């Protein structure tokens, strides 16, 4: 799709070579123009990658008189810091930890392998509950799931298990029908053997961390899994408070992948990127064939996903405040987000859970690139887990990867308009008065 060809679904978006923010094609300038740093560049193609119609389309943030216009944007959410005295059982996020924290590494519940006798040759036909087509290895005869369900040999099983309540408040078992399936999924590019070699490469780089575990034996438990994520285009506004004053910061994200697993720790899954989102296709039964497990999503309750967004934004915004105003103390006063798009997706990975006995740690391998993340054995720089990168070449050439801008200081112009203009840090800074400082110090005591 040419960048000049726009439709109602959205526009082509690239990463700014100057500041890393998302940039859109501007027909009036006949170029890509960055609203954050002001840089412009002519369109030179996608470095030899064949152009194609993408599954995901993007909408730019409206610009009015040089300001980001957030007044008409929908799906607005607002977050405020939670008191440290309040314990949220499923939301407590421990930052910068080198051990297993608030959530234990999940286990993929094994699916029962079903077998029956082929009507044509008498051979054994075997498969898993997520399959749609079953094939006899002896005569090649194929069986559809509808046919098998009538005979009683087959019960669909995606691996989603749990409990809930019906309309009358009575406990009930959660079935596959109660779990919303994702809109898109991507194919595996690397084999199970490739993933095993990737895990062992990380183990060899950190031999002391895994010395007490027989990894050659443990790695036989590696499984192919489709993990559940949310893919978002999100605009973020954060109010950052320091000892002497406060300021507003704006960030824009394209293809921001947020782990949506109901069974596995986000810290493990969010370090697997980058991903090639151009490979996403509408989710279809073809993804379910073979020995593949499906991760359990949260369901209709997105609260844990919202808090994961908040925890990431909170950490990044506070760090930007410290950097911009050269202070050791900065915190987010509030955060507002606008999701321009948000879809459920499945991304391919290999998962190796904790051993039955001994240390608790887990591995995940990006099914596209071979990047490995290990949670529970320390952290790589800037990561939540130990990470060993795989082959990122194909992803780096893709036009559909994650693009996340820096936080930029902004001022609301005019006040109360939800129009925000990028400015320098000092102009965005609102100093506190003497009485306000004294009240703050008193409250801290």
LUMNU-343780 format. One record per residue (C-alpha): x, y, z; residue number from 1. Coordinates in pm, 1 decimal, m for minus. Layout:
          x          y          z     i
          X          Y          Z   NUM
...
***
This chain:
          x          y          z     i
        0.0        0.0        0.0     1
      146.6      336.0      m99.5     2
      169.7      592.7      183.3     3
      m20.5      835.4      m38.0     4
     m316.0      598.6      m56.9     5
     m524.2      667.7      252.3     6
     m863.1      527.1      339.0     7
    m1116.1      541.1      621.1     8
     m930.5      269.4      811.6     9
     m614.3      470.7      872.8    10
     m271.5      561.5      743.4    11
       74.0      420.9      692.6    12
      300.4      497.3      988.6    13
      680.3      486.3     1019.3    14
      932.8      560.2     1292.5    15
     1098.7      902.5     1297.2    16
     1469.9      860.6     1226.2    17
     1543.9     1167.8     1437.2    18
     1355.0     1105.6     1763.6    19
     1187.8      762.5     1731.1    20
      828.3      888.0     1751.7    21
      557.5      766.1     1509.4    22
      530.6      975.0     1192.2    23
      253.2      979.0      931.1    24
      252.0     1071.4      567.3    25
      148.2     1435.3      513.6    26
        0.5     1483.3      166.7    27
       40.2     1864.1      185.8    28
      416.8     1827.9      237.0    29
      452.4     1515.4       17.4    30
      665.7     1370.2      295.9    31
      654.4     1207.7      637.2    32
      636.1     1476.0      907.0    33
      700.5     1429.4     1280.6    34
      471.5     1629.9     1507.1    35
      705.9     1575.9     1801.0    36
     1047.4     1699.0     1682.7    37
      939.5     1869.5     1358.5    38
     1162.1     1659.6     1129.8    39
     1044.6     1578.1      775.4    40
     1167.6     1311.5      535.7    41
     1074.4     1200.4      185.4    42
      926.8      853.5      139.6    43
     1198.7      615.5       15.4    44
     1016.3      283.0       34.6    45
     1048.5        6.7      291.3    46
     1413.1      m94.0      232.8    47
     1326.6     m356.3      m26.0    48
     1040.6     m511.8      169.9    49
      749.9     m578.5      m60.1    50
      461.5     m343.5       15.4    51
      135.4     m506.0      101.1    52
     m202.4     m420.7      246.7    53
     m157.2     m441.3      621.2    54
     m401.1     m599.9      862.3    55
     m360.9     m315.7     1111.5    56
     m439.9       45.0     1022.0    57
     m350.3      349.6     1225.4    58
     m504.6      687.8     1297.2    59
     m289.5      990.9     1367.3    60
     m356.3     1216.9     1664.4    61
     m537.9     1527.4     1525.8    62
     m319.9     1839.8     1509.9    63
     m486.1     2181.6     1543.1    64
     m276.3     2500.3     1522.7    65
       37.3     2312.7     1617.6    66
     m129.6     2140.8     1915.3    67
     m224.8     1778.5     1974.9    68
     m605.2     1784.5     1984.9    69
     m722.0     1527.7     2240.4    70
    m1065.3     1684.9     2295.1    71
    m1253.4     1464.1     2047.9    72
    m1069.2     1139.3     2114.9    73
    m1269.8      857.5     2270.3    74
    m1187.4      569.2     2506.4    75
    m1029.2      798.4     2762.7    76
     m911.0      644.8     3089.8    77
     m763.3      811.1     3395.3    78
     m539.1      657.9     3660.3    79
     m433.2      789.8     3999.3    80
     m160.4      652.6     4225.5    81
     m270.3      384.9     4469.2    82
     m176.7      422.8     4834.9    83
      101.5      189.4     4943.8    84
     m120.6       83.0     5235.1    85
     m372.0      m71.2     4992.4    86
     m286.2     m425.2     4888.5    87
     m429.1     m532.1     4553.5    88
     m392.3     m907.6     4541.2    89
     m379.4     m943.8     4164.7    90
     m243.6     m599.8     4074.2    91
       57.8     m558.5     4303.1    92
      351.6     m487.3     4074.0    93
      704.3     m517.8     4208.3    94
      943.5     m317.8     3996.1    95
     1309.2     m398.8     3930.4    96
     1294.2     m735.5     4101.5    97
     1537.3    m1015.0     4020.4    98
     1325.8    m1295.2     4166.3    99
      977.2    m1429.2     4107.5   100
      738.4    m1173.9     4246.1   101
      368.2    m1112.1     4272.0   102
      266.9    m1384.7     4030.5   103
      417.1    m1730.9     4013.5   104
      530.2    m1853.4     3672.6   105
      228.1    m2019.4     3521.9   106
      208.8    m2371.3     3395.8   107
       46.5    m2476.8     3073.1   108
     m220.5    m2725.7     3170.3   109
     m162.8    m3048.1     2974.3   110
     m432.8    m3144.3     2729.3   111
     m543.5    m3501.8     2714.3   112
     m436.3    m3667.3     2391.2   113
     m743.9    m3834.4     2239.9   114
     m719.6    m4152.9     2032.2   115
     m975.4    m4355.1     1836.7   116
     m982.2    m4627.5     1571.8   117
    m1000.3    m4525.5     1206.1   118
    m1320.8    m4647.3     1038.3   119
    m1137.8    m4715.8      709.6   120
     m820.7    m4903.3      805.0   121
     m842.8    m4981.6     1174.6   122
     m538.5    m4770.4     1254.4   123
     m506.1    m4537.7     1551.4   124
     m594.7    m4171.4     1498.0   125
     m465.1    m3934.7     1766.3   126
     m470.4    m3561.8     1825.7   127
     m543.0    m3276.1     2065.5   128
     m861.2    m3101.4     2171.2   129
     m784.0    m2776.4     1992.5   130
     m764.4    m2939.5     1648.5   131
    m1024.7    m2906.6     1376.8   132
     m893.0    m3167.3     1130.2   133
     m774.3    m3513.9     1237.9   134
     m571.5    m3735.2      999.7   135
     m506.1    m4110.4     1014.1   136
     m132.1    m4169.1      982.8   137
     m191.2    m4505.6      813.7   138
     m445.9    m4445.8      538.4   139
     m459.3    m4064.6      531.9   140
     m834.2    m4040.5      592.4   141
     m940.4    m3707.4      741.7   142
    m1199.2    m3643.5     1012.1   143
    m1365.0    m3310.1     1088.2   144
    m1436.2    m3205.9     1446.1   145
    m1813.1    m3190.8     1385.9   146
    m1813.4    m3555.9     1277.9   147
    m1608.9    m3662.5     1580.2   148
    m1825.7    m3468.0     1824.4   149
    m2129.8    m3668.9     1710.5   150
    m1951.6    m3997.0     1785.8   151
    m1848.8    m3880.0     2131.7   152
    m1475.3    m3917.7     2065.0   153
    m1406.5    m3548.0     2066.6   154
    m1464.6    m3256.9     2302.4   155
    m1320.8    m2919.5     2200.2   156
    m1055.7    m2811.5     2449.7   157
     m851.9    m2494.3     2419.7   158
     m695.5    m2541.6     2760.2   159
     m903.7    m2266.8     2921.9   160
    m1007.4    m2380.0     3268.3   161
    m1141.0    m2192.3     3565.3   162
    m1450.8    m2107.2     3764.0   163
    m1695.3    m1818.6     3770.5   164
    m2053.8    m1733.2     3858.9   165
    m2375.3    m1744.6     3661.2   166
    m2647.6    m1477.3     3656.0   167
    m2790.5    m1605.8     3983.6   168
    m2456.9    m1593.2     4165.0   169
    m2405.5    m1970.5     4159.3   170
    m2055.8    m2108.0     4086.0   171
    m2006.3    m2247.7     3737.3   172
    m1721.4    m2388.6     3532.7   173
    m1567.8    m2153.3     3277.7   174
    m1568.8    m2313.0     2933.1   175
    m1412.8    m2217.8     2602.1   176
    m1729.3    m2031.1     2505.7   177
    m1676.4    m1791.6     2797.7   178
    m1334.4    m1682.5     2672.8   179
    m1318.4    m1418.8     2397.6   180
    m1076.5    m1529.4     2126.9   181
     m828.1    m1284.9     1972.8   182
     m882.9    m1108.5     1642.3   183
     m542.1    m1186.2     1489.5   184
     m256.1    m1433.8     1521.7   185
       86.1    m1487.7     1360.5   186
      253.3    m1809.2     1244.7   187
      557.6    m1969.8     1404.1   188
      878.0    m1905.4     1208.2   189
     1122.8    m2109.4     1414.1   190
     1099.4    m2477.5     1505.8   191
     1095.6    m2636.9     1847.8   192
     1457.8    m2744.1     1794.9   193
     1551.9    m2383.1     1715.0   194
     1382.2    m2271.1     2036.6   195
     1567.5    m2535.3     2240.1   196
     1900.6    m2416.2     2101.6   197
     1806.7    m2056.4     2184.3   198
     1731.6    m2148.3     2547.2   199
     2058.5    m2339.6     2581.9   200
     2246.8    m2042.7     2435.3   201
     2118.1    m1823.3     2718.4   202
     2198.2    m2096.3     2973.7   203
     2557.3    m2115.5     2847.4   204
     2591.4    m1737.1     2877.4   205
     2493.3    m1759.4     3246.4   206
     2622.6    m2101.0     3361.0   207
     2619.8    m2020.2     3734.1   208
     2252.7    m1920.1     3726.6   209
     2146.0    m2269.4     3612.0   210
     2424.1    m2485.0     3755.2   211
     2195.8    m2681.9     3988.7   212
     1942.9    m2775.7     3717.5   213
     1976.1    m3046.7     3453.0   214
     1873.7    m2822.0     3164.6   215
     1931.9    m3093.4     2903.3   216
     1653.7    m3291.9     3068.7   217
     1433.7    m2998.1     3168.7   218
     1424.0    m2851.7     2817.4   219
     1231.1    m3155.3     2695.8   220
      924.3    m2989.5     2855.7   221
      937.4    m2698.0     2608.2   222
      595.6    m2635.5     2451.1   223
      463.9    m2431.3     2161.0   224
      215.9    m2176.5     2294.3   225
        7.1    m1891.9     2155.1   226
       25.1    m1613.9     2414.1   227
     m249.2    m1358.5     2448.9   228
     m162.9     m988.5     2403.3   229
     m342.7     m660.5     2346.9   230
     m211.2     m449.5     2059.7   231
     m278.9      m79.6     2114.2   232
     m229.3      260.0     1954.0   233
     m236.5      480.2     2262.8   234
     m179.1      847.5     2340.2   235
      m61.4      910.8     2695.4   236
      m71.0     1229.1     2903.9   237
      100.9     1223.2     3244.7   238
      123.1     1486.0     3517.8   239
      461.2     1450.9     3688.0   240
      518.1     1612.3     4027.3   241
      854.6     1707.0     4177.7   242
      954.7     1879.1     4501.9   243
      940.9     2222.5     4337.3   244
      655.5     2188.7     4090.1   245
      480.1     1981.9     3827.2   246
      465.7     1942.5     3449.5   247
      267.4     1760.9     3180.4   248
      430.8     1504.7     2951.6   249
      288.5     1352.1     2630.9   250
      377.0     1020.0     2467.8   251
      239.9      842.6     2160.3   252
      257.6      468.3     2090.8   253
      191.7      256.6     1783.6   254
      158.4     m123.6     1805.8   255
      222.2     m123.7     2179.4   256
      194.1     m489.9     2279.4   257
       64.8     m543.6     2633.4   258
       67.2     m898.1     2775.3   259
     m285.6    m1016.2     2843.3   260
     m208.2    m1356.7     2989.7   261
     m427.4    m1494.7     3263.0   262
     m165.8    m1752.5     3363.9   263
      181.3    m1610.2     3309.0   264
      383.0    m1319.1     3444.9   265
      386.7    m1007.7     3226.8   266
      753.2     m938.4     3301.7   267
      849.5    m1254.6     3115.0   268
      628.6    m1187.3     2813.3   269
      696.0     m816.6     2766.0   270
     1070.2     m876.1     2715.9   271
     1019.7    m1100.8     2409.9   272
      992.7     m821.1     2151.7   273
     1032.9     m687.6     1898.5   274
      760.8     m857.4     1694.4   275
      671.1     m841.8     1326.6   276
      305.0     m739.4     1339.3   277
      282.3     m735.2      959.5   278
      266.0    m1114.8      989.7   279
      m64.0    m1102.1     1179.9   280
     m360.0    m1266.2     1005.8   281
     m725.8    m1300.5     1100.1   282
     m750.0    m1576.5     1359.3   283
     m868.3    m1898.1     1192.6   284
     m893.9    m2270.2     1276.5   285
     m567.9    m2331.6     1089.8   286
     m378.6    m2186.6     1386.0   287
     m519.6    m2460.4     1611.2   288
     m379.3    m2763.0     1433.1   289
     m113.6    m2981.5     1591.8   290
       55.6    m2991.4     1929.4   291
       m2.5    m2626.3     2024.4   292
     m126.8    m2487.3     2355.1   293
     m334.3    m2170.8     2389.8   294
     m275.7    m1927.4     2673.1   295
     m573.5    m1832.1     2888.7   296
     m674.3    m1466.7     2846.3   297
     m819.8    m1257.5     3125.8   298
    m1165.5    m1267.5     2971.8   299
    m1393.8     m965.7     2979.8   300
    m1226.4     m813.7     3287.3   301
     m943.4     m597.4     3152.4   302
     m851.1     m446.5     3489.8   303
     m517.5     m629.5     3522.2   304
     m425.2     m520.6     3168.6   305
     m510.3     m160.1     3251.4   306
     m289.9     m175.4     3557.6   307
       m1.0     m319.6     3357.8   308
      m32.7      m18.9     3125.1   309
      m38.5      212.8     3424.7   310
      264.7       50.5     3592.1   311
      475.0       85.9     3275.4   312
      368.5      446.4     3211.9   313
      416.8      539.9     3577.2   314
      777.7      420.1     3578.7   315
      869.3      583.8     3245.4   316
      700.3      917.8     3319.2   317
      862.8      951.4     3661.5   318
     1203.8      875.5     3508.9   319
     1149.0     1145.8     3246.3   320
     1054.2     1396.3     3518.3   321
     1375.2     1324.1     3709.8   322
     1579.9     1364.7     3393.6   323
     1410.1     1685.0     3274.9   324
     1431.2     1865.5     3610.3   325
     1746.4     1710.0     3754.3   326
     1581.0     1585.7     4070.4   327
     1591.4     1261.3     4263.6   328
     1225.2     1277.2     4361.6   329
      952.8     1264.8     4095.8   330
      621.8     1083.3     4081.3   331
      317.8     1071.9     3857.3   332
       23.9     1270.8     3992.4   333
     m220.5     1126.0     3740.2   334
     m217.0      954.1     3399.8   335
     m469.0      976.0     3114.3   336
     m470.9      742.4     2816.4   337
     m662.3      743.5     2488.2   338
     m673.6      415.0     2294.6   339
     m715.3      490.9     1923.6   340
     m720.1      118.9     1852.5   341
     m705.6     m192.9     2067.0   342
     m725.5     m552.0     1943.1   343
     m668.9     m893.4     2096.4   344
     m394.0    m1094.8     1929.9   345
     m211.2    m1424.5     1973.4   346
      167.8    m1419.8     1933.7   347
      370.3    m1740.5     1883.4   348
      619.7    m1842.9     2152.2   349
      774.8    m2146.1     2314.8   350
      732.8    m2179.7     2690.5   351
      934.5    m2371.5     2948.7   352
      781.8    m2360.0     3296.7   353
      940.7    m2413.3     3635.2   354
     1071.4    m2755.3     3732.6   355
      860.9    m2970.5     3964.5   356
     1139.3    m2959.5     4220.3   357
     1408.0    m2701.7     4280.5   358
     1436.6    m2335.5     4174.1   359
     1142.8    m2146.6     4030.6   360
     1216.7    m1984.8     3697.0   361
     1065.7    m1996.6     3349.5   362
     1163.9    m1932.9     2988.3   363
      979.0    m1796.0     2685.7   364
     1111.9    m1787.8     2329.4   365
      982.7    m1552.8     2059.0   366
      841.2    m1781.4     1788.1   367
      938.2    m1533.8     1516.0   368
     1293.1    m1431.8     1610.5   369
     1422.2    m1675.8     1873.3   370
     1471.4    m1405.6     2137.3   371
     1473.9    m1571.6     2481.6   372
     1343.3    m1429.4     2808.9   373
     1410.7    m1601.1     3142.9   374
     1230.8    m1479.4     3454.9   375
     1358.8    m1568.1     3799.1   376
     1734.2    m1563.1     3734.3   377
     1823.2    m1194.3     3728.6   378
     1781.5     m913.0     3477.1   379
     1951.9     m783.0     3166.0   380
     2008.7     m408.2     3146.4   381
     1678.5     m224.3     3095.4   382
     1477.1     m549.4     3115.3   383
     1268.6     m732.7     3372.9   384
     1432.4    m1066.8     3295.4   385
     1746.3    m1221.6     3149.2   386
     1728.8    m1173.7     2774.0   387
     1924.9    m1322.9     2485.8   388
     1831.9    m1168.0     2151.0   389
     1761.1    m1377.1     1844.9   390
     1753.5    m1292.5     1474.0   391
     1589.4     m947.7     1460.0   392
     1666.7     m873.0     1094.7   393
     1325.0     m951.0      947.8   394
     1147.0     m762.6     1225.8   395
     1363.5     m452.7     1191.1   396
     1276.1     m435.3      820.7   397
      904.4     m467.5      887.0   398
      680.1     m163.6      854.7   399
      466.1     m295.1     1142.8   400
      666.1     m300.0     1465.6   401
      624.4     m121.1     1797.5   402
      690.0      253.9     1782.8   403
      696.9      431.0     2119.6   404
      795.6      796.3     2144.3   405
      974.6      962.6     2433.0   406
      777.3     1166.3     2684.9   407
      764.8     1528.6     2566.3   408
      688.5     1825.0     2796.6   409
      366.8     2001.4     2688.1   410
      142.7     2288.3     2792.4   411
     m235.4     2302.6     2754.0   412
     m319.2     2582.6     2511.3   413
     m563.3     2732.8     2592.6   414
     m636.4     2605.4     2945.2   415
     m924.7     2359.0     2964.3   416
     m919.3     2287.1     2588.7   417
     m746.7     1944.5     2585.6   418
     m511.3     2092.0     2321.4   419
     m145.5     2034.1     2406.8   420
      161.4     2197.6     2254.2   421
      515.3     2058.9     2283.2   422
      748.0     2305.6     2452.7   423
     1077.7     2311.0     2641.2   424
     1083.9     2167.7     2997.7   425
     1109.1     2504.0     3174.3   426
      802.0     2649.8     3001.6   427
      604.0     2337.3     3088.8   428
      706.1     2356.2     3455.6   429
      456.5     2504.0     3704.4   430
      636.3     2598.8     4024.9   431
      476.7     2533.3     4361.2   432
      408.7     2818.8     4600.5   433
      560.4     2835.1     4948.5   434
      242.1     2722.8     5126.6   435
      195.5     2427.8     4893.0   436
      551.7     2311.4     4960.7   437
      497.9     2334.7     5335.2   438
      173.5     2133.6     5314.7   439
      349.0     1867.2     5109.5   440
      635.0     1836.6     5358.9   441
      387.4     1814.4     5646.0   442
      192.8     1536.2     5471.1   443
      511.2     1337.1     5415.0   444
      585.4     1348.8     5784.7   445
***
